[in-house]
Amino acid sequence: MKLKNKINKTYNDDNLLPLVNIIFLLLIFFMLAGVIAKQKEMYDIDLASAVIDEYVEKDKHILFIKSNGQVIFNDEAITIKTLDEKLKLIDDKTITIAADKLVTTGKLNNILIKLNKNKISNVTLLSNEK
């Protein structure tokens, strides 16, 4: 009686697995790309284009407070007493304050009280990022 020799056959399929993964990824990519392209063409819409000829900045009310207490409102040096008159002319109730870092809280608080009396509701205080 003859016994068959058992031959261990090993298949080296390890190199085939990454190729299958890449093929499936490409298949998914092209399926999604086809769906996106189809959605763009589904509706016949001609999108508008816009060109900005000139940028016009809206009037912003800026109040500068220097370290010596000098107040500059909209590029005009004023005193604290005349600040009320200038604040009454503001119609949009928006102001930006740029105060020097050496300005005391007392001086800043006096100006904030004047803003509150004139019903300036939107106040932005500028500061540096540290």
Phi, psi and omega in degrees: 000131182262134176261136179280138176285131178278118179256123178278109178265123177248131178258132180263079181265006181295332182279345183276332184297314178297327178295319178295320179298317181294321179296318178293322177296319177295321178298315179297317180300311182290329176294317179292319180297323178293323179292318180294316179296324180292321179295324179294324183271352185294319180252130182274086183239130176261109184288145180280155175236149182227144177232127178270114181286314184213133178268125179246119180278135178292153178294122178244137180268116183241131180245115178261135177238115180277167182294333179276002178097356179291139183245132177238120181242119181052052177063025178228124179288126180227172175258169179296327182292323181275357179297323179301318180296320180290324182290332179291337181279349180284123181263333183268358175057037178233134180213149176243132181248128174241103183253142175295152183291343179269359177291132181285159179292334178295315179295318180293322180294321177300319179291320178296326177294319177296321177297319180293321179296327180269010176058041172279110190266337183244102183244128177245126180254117182281144177210164177270150176278134182256000000 
